[in-house]
Amino acid sequence: MQTLAELFEHTLQDVQYAENAIVKALPKVIKAVQAAPLKRAIESHLEETKGQIATLKKVFATIDKKPEGVKCDAIEGLLKEADGLIEEAKGVALDAGLLAAAQAVEHYEISRYGALREWAKALGNDDAHVLLTEILDQEKAANAKLTTLAVTLVNK
């Protein structure tokens, strides 16, 4: 990669892979979570993530590219961490750990979508900018919801 446009495309492929990996991983997390409000929040985010994948297809269309993912080592590591918690943690520690793992994923997504949105703007791709802002806002809202659940329920 030598240009901002190439970096934009590569990072878009990265988040495409990440979102699909998240969709595959969340059912296992949902099954492991014990607190009903946390389970509902993760179920809701699973559906939202499916919608984000559809939105990403529209972003790829703005650069006339097919929506393809490239392996994302960062998301692989974060999801592996969640798997480890499912295997090792019990009770309150399980829910608290999985909530924290979910927030780590959200923080990763927020950083990626924030960068992509600004690169779209710099590249003059107004349509992608709007679509990526939509996803970024959803990720920030999901993180805020998880923070609220941590403070009011899971960590008590």
Secondary structure as GFF3:
##gff-version 3
##sequence-region A 1 156
A	DSSP	alpha_helix	4	32	.	.	.	ID=ss1
A	DSSP	alpha_helix	36	62	.	.	.	ID=ss2
A	DSSP	alpha_helix	73	88	.	.	.	ID=ss3
A	DSSP	alpha_helix	91	122	.	.	.	ID=ss4
A	DSSP	alpha_helix	126	149	.	.	.	ID=ss5
A	DSSP	pi_helix	150	154	.	.	.	ID=ss6
###
